[in-house]
Every structure is written in C-alpha cells, then in structure tokens.
Amino acid sequence: MTAYIVRRLFATLPVMAVVALFVFFLLRFAPGDPAAIIAGDDATAESIAAVRVKLGLDRPVVEQFGVWLWDLMRGDLGVSIFSNLPVTRLIAQRVEPTLALALSTLFVAVALAIPIGVVAAWKARKLVDRLVMGFAVLGFAMPVFVLAYVLIYFFAVQWQLLPVQGYRPIGEGFWPFVECLILPSVALGVTYMALIARITRASMLEVLQQDYIRTANAKGLATDRVLLLHALKNAAVPIVTVIGIGIALLISGVVITETVFNIPGLGRLTVDAVLKRDYPIVQGLILVFAAAKVLVNLMIDISYAFLDPRIRY
C-alpha cells in the first residue's frame, strides 16, 4: 500500500507540470493586454510600454515562464497585478468560504443521495423509483444559477426565511454561518445529488440480483441489514468513483454559486481575476483547483483497496 501511494504521488508531478505549462501559455496568448488595462483607456503607448516593463511582460514568453516556474517551485505564486498583494495571501483569505460551501454541499448531497438511490433500487419499477429517476433527470437538466434564483425568490424574498446572499464566518456564530450556506449548498448540490443517486441505484440493482443477496433474504435477514451490510458495501466502488468525479462539478459550480450568492470565495476571486486579466491570480487558482482534483482522485484510488479486496496494486 505504501509503495502504491508513493507511485501515485510521483505520478501527479507530470500532471501538475502539464497543467502549469498549459495555463501559462494559454493565458499569455489569449487576446488582451493587462498593461493596457492597468494603464487605463486614455493611456499613451509610452505609458503602456512602461507598465509592461514594470510587470516583466516585455521579456520573451519562455523567459517569463522560467521565472514563474522557479518562483512556483519555491512556493511563490506571484503578486497580483492590480492589488499588488501576494497571490498566496489572496487565496488564503478566500479559501474558507469556498471550503465551507464545498464541504456542506458534499455532505448534503452524499447524505441524501445514497439513501435515495438505495431505496429506488429496492423499490425498482415502482412509484418511488420513478420519482427518484424523475428527480435525477430534473437535477441534470436545471442549471445551477436558475435553481439558485428560484430558491432566493421563495426562501429569501417571499418567505424571508434565509438571507438573500453573503457569507458569515463560523467565528460569528454557528447558526449565522449555517443559514448563509443552506441555499447555496442546495442550489449547488442538486445536480451532484442527482448524479450520485442515479449511480447508486444502478450499482445496487446489479448487486441485488446476485445469488448471495437471494441467500441472505432466504435466511430471513432483515431488509435493512441486507441492503446496508451486504448490498451497499459491494456496490460502493462505482459510488465512490462518481463522488470523486463530482468534485469537478463542485469546482465549476462554486464559481457560479459564489457569484449568484455574493460569497467572497475562490469562485468570486476567479471571476474578478479573469475579467481583469490578472494573470498571476488566474494561474494560481487553476493550479490550486487542479491540485485539489488530483488529490481527490488519489484518495479515491487508495479507497479501492479497502472497498474491494480483489484489487491489487
């Protein structure tokens, strides 16, 4: 197991190197000049050139990449072009709201989707199963921002049960912290929940047709014991896999959700940086998101050894 973990860790290095290379050159060759944006609309060619020299944008692209890569290896993600603050500090200031939103969404989606999928498989081709499949189709079809505005209209504007937008740190109180995350977590988690519920149902249906499940039922074991201890355990591998794949949905959905609900997290920081063409922030954020995705995939691969003893590494 240790050797496998070490191999997987080393395998992430080429992935991160390719991500860094792609992001750097993609942003550099994209239309737009950050020096012209910083200098302003009325800036002269001389002032724009002076800004380019100050930012180091007058150097060859390969030299810029070498300097940036060397700083990256030392843990320096650069300095924001507009705020003149270290990118690591800006990310650290915004990571708490994003992490809170992602974890709350993950908890709500998994806690609800797996039981729903199990019940749908148990009651296959009955009313409960049809309702779950209808919810799954609706969850995939409805965009996050549409559901977010619907929830805001009813729960915040009409019924005034929850705040419209904003974020309260947990240090200001547990309930203010939770109530600011309820609507964003539901809006972001519906698609994720639909995906997990559908995969759980499909995996459970396959397992419930196995001979050992019929034997357990013939022995008179309780239904909940058969479903949870026998069927769900053996159906867990594809479920865990889709949970990991869904992390990508969270990363993309966080950007939209934080913008709609005015949450000052990494998603809002990404939008602001892209609009301003603040290259260091965009590069740092994409690397952080890529590293999070790689780490999640690593954890999923390791979990396979515990879920399925037939897997050997």
C-alpha positions, 0 to 999 in steps of 0.5 A: 500500500505504501509503495502504491501511494508513493507511485501515485504521488510521483505520478501527479508531478507530470500532471501538475507540470502539464497543467502549469505549462498549459495555463501559462501559455494559454493565458499569455496568448489569449487576446488582451493586454493587462498593461493596457488595462492597468494603464487605463483607456486614455493611456499613451503607448509610452505609458503602456510600454512602461507598465509592461516593463514594470510587470516583466511582460516585455521579456520573451514568453519562455523567459517569463515562464522560467521565472514563474516556474522557479518562483512556483517551485519555491512556493511563490505564486506571484503578486497580483497585478492590480492589488499588488498583494501576494497571490498566496495571501489572496487565496488564503483569505478566500479559501474558507468560504469556498471550503465551507460551501464545498464541504456542506454541499458534499455532505448534503448531497452524499447524505441524501443521495445514497439513501435515495438511490438505495431505496429506488433500487429496492423499490425498482419499477415502482412509484418511488423509483420513478420519482427518484429517476424523475428527480435525477433527470430534473437535477441534470437538466436545471442549471445551477444559477436558475435553481439558485434564483428560484430558491432566493425568490421563495426562501429569501424574498417571499418567505424571508426565511434565509438571507438573500446572499453573503457569507458569515464566518463560523467565528460569528456564530454557528447558526449565522454561518449555517443559514448563509450556506443552506441555499447555496449548498442546495442550489449547488448540490442538486445536480451532484445529488442527482448524479450520485443517486442515479449511480447508486441505484444502478450499482445496487440493482446489479448487486441485488440480483446476485445469488448471495443477496437471494441467500441472505433474504432466504435466511430471513435477514432483515431488509435493512441489514441486507441492503446496508451490510451486504448490498451497499458495501459491494456496490460502493466502488462505482459510488465512490468513483462518481463522488470523486468525479463530482468534485469537478462539478463542485469546482465549476459550480462554486464559481457560479454559486459564489457569484449568484450568492455574493460569497467572497470565495475562490469562485468570486476571486476567479471571476474578478481575476479573469475579467481583469486579466490578472494573470498571476491570480488566474494561474494560481487558482487553476493550479490550486483547483487542479491540485485539489482534483488530483488529490481527490482522485488519489484518495479515491484510488487508495479507497479501492483497496479497502472497498474491494479486496480483489484489487491489487496494486 
